[in-house]
Amino acid sequence: MSTLATTVDGLNFKNPFVIGSGPPGTNVKVIKRAFKEGWGGVIAKTVSLDSSKVINVSPRYGKLHANDGKEVIGWENIELISDRKLETWIDEFKEAKDAHPDGILIASVMEEYNKDGWCELIERCQDAGVDAFELNFSCPHGMPERKMGAAMGQDPEMLEEVCGWVMGVSKIPAWAKMTPNITHIEEPSAAALRAGCHGISAINTIRSVIGVNLDTLRPEPSVEGYTTPGGYSSKAVKPIALRMCMEVAQLIKKDFPGRSLSGLGGVETGADAAQFILLGSDTVQVCTGVMKFGYGMVQGLCDELLEFMEGKGFETIDDFKGASLPYFTSHTELVRMQAERKAKQAAEKEAAMVKNDAEWDGDDFVKQSDALSR
Ligand SMILES: Cc1cc2nc3c(=O)[nH]c(=O)nc-3n(C[C@H](O)[C@H](O)[C@H](O)COP(=O)(O)O)c2cc1C
């Protein structure tokens, strides 16, 4: 019988489905709800040392609809990291772990380019009993002037230094969360893995402008008539997320065997999750999906993934993790393989073609007839 239970970086997940950092993990109430509904793990909303610098606006979401407005396929947000105090978070991490000791609780952390700050944040969160860290090097909007989030994730040298600080004090696994707003995601990923991070999470949101209101002529989401580019997520980003996960997985396979990958971006179904795993993910995160369908969606995710595994005869996640990775190659190679196949077919056809009636043969009769028919 197939099982969804999986161990990643020594952490025992009852299933590979993890709440992605954002509103679905924004306080202890919703974290406990997620565990109750059956999520294997929860990555809490990103915390920092000084929440007083975090000031959100509203509206801060914008949606892209399809199917005559019936379906949301894209979602932009200009939301910052958590605006709640670290002291409150520390209490809530403890409360969540006490209530759900078997649920994997991951603290998402982000700080300025300052060693003492990062070390203090890591030590305080790990003392609260969280199971692992996700280092947020990827928020595309907000606080670039403080060199936080994507501003740090786009600079592999700085990222490697910061990951080194973190790994110097962290006693638990750490995943570095990558921004997709970069040409080669392998470069910051390699920097984080060189510094000793256990794994990579990919992707955060894609820098975007969701649209312009044709009545007011103002871009959205409109705050006092103005906006700022935000982060794009949901179903529409899945192809980009899959490509980037594939690139990170190839890097891990080649240069960092044994390190982990947590894939995310547009996951809504068990079939989506199966694709992320086939491209090398150990776990699969969902953020916007929970905002669209609620915490209970995890049951459908588990059922669909199990059904896929049973249909294919896979007993564990490891049985098919990365199984589709060998089937990527260069375009030049695709052209070469196609030309080779066509030449082989033409040669076979030529060989099957009877040159005179003496060559007709009872065993090859159908093949010989076919060869003469086009
Ligand atoms: C409203 C909103 C808030 C988010 N806040 C955070 C955050 O605090 N930290 C973080 O690392 N990612 C944050 N994210 C990014 C998600 O964790 C995720 O990387 C991204 O949305 C893609 O996955 P999805 O399509 O499943 O949402 C946020 C996403 C949304 C939609």
The ligand as a Tripos MOL2 file, in Angstrom:
@<TRIPOS>MOLECULE
LIG
   31    33     1     0     0
SMALL
NO_CHARGES

@<TRIPOS>ATOM
      1 C1         -0.9310   37.2600    0.3940 C.3       1 LIG1
      2 C2          0.3920   36.5710    0.3540 C.ar      1 LIG1
      3 C3          1.3240   36.7910    1.3650 C.ar      1 LIG1
      4 C4          2.5640   36.1430    1.3300 C.ar      1 LIG1
      5 N1          3.4570   36.3470    2.3430 N.ar      1 LIG1
      6 C5          4.6440   35.6660    2.3560 C.ar      1 LIG1
      7 C6          5.5390   35.7760    3.4450 C.ar      1 LIG1
      8 O1          5.2880   36.4450    4.4410 O.2       1 LIG1
      9 N2          6.7150   35.0860    3.3700 N.ar      1 LIG1
     10 C7          7.0410   34.2970    2.3050 C.ar      1 LIG1
     11 O2          8.1130   33.6850    2.2900 O.2       1 LIG1
     12 N3          6.1840   34.1530    1.2730 N.ar      1 LIG1
     13 C8          5.0050   34.8230    1.2680 C.ar      1 LIG1
     14 N4          4.1280   34.6430    0.2270 N.ar      1 LIG1
     15 C9          4.5330   33.8010   -0.9270 C.3       1 LIG1
     16 C10         3.9990   32.3690   -0.8310 C.3       1 LIG1
     17 O3          4.5060   31.6980    0.2970 O.3       1 LIG1
     18 C11         4.3710   31.5630   -2.1050 C.3       1 LIG1
     19 O4          5.7800   31.5280   -2.2350 O.3       1 LIG1
     20 C12         3.7990   32.1150   -3.4000 C.3       1 LIG1
     21 O5          2.5730   32.7370   -3.1800 O.3       1 LIG1
     22 C13         3.6190   31.0260   -4.4750 C.3       1 LIG1
     23 O6          2.8410   29.9350   -4.0360 O.3       1 LIG1
     24 P1          1.2280   29.8460   -4.1830 P.3       1 LIG1
     25 O7          0.8870   30.0130   -5.6330 O.co2     1 LIG1
     26 O8          0.8720   28.5060   -3.6100 O.co2     1 LIG1
     27 O9          0.6830   30.9690   -3.3520 O.co2     1 LIG1
     28 C14         2.8690   35.2770    0.2560 C.ar      1 LIG1
     29 C15         1.9180   35.0430   -0.7400 C.ar      1 LIG1
     30 C16         0.6950   35.6590   -0.7070 C.ar      1 LIG1
     31 C17        -0.3100   35.3720   -1.7930 C.3       1 LIG1
@<TRIPOS>BOND
     1     1     2 1
     2     2     3 ar
     3     2    30 ar
     4     3     4 ar
     5     4     5 ar
     6     4    28 ar
     7     5     6 ar
     8     6     7 ar
     9     6    13 1
    10     7     8 2
    11     7     9 ar
    12     9    10 ar
    13    10    11 2
    14    10    12 ar
    15    12    13 ar
    16    13    14 ar
    17    14    15 1
    18    14    28 ar
    19    15    16 1
    20    16    17 1
    21    16    18 1
    22    18    19 1
    23    18    20 1
    24    20    21 1
    25    20    22 1
    26    22    23 1
    27    23    24 1
    28    24    25 2
    29    24    26 1
    30    24    27 1
    31    28    29 ar
    32    29    30 ar
    33    30    31 1
@<TRIPOS>SUBSTRUCTURE
     1 LIG1         1 GROUP 0 **** ****
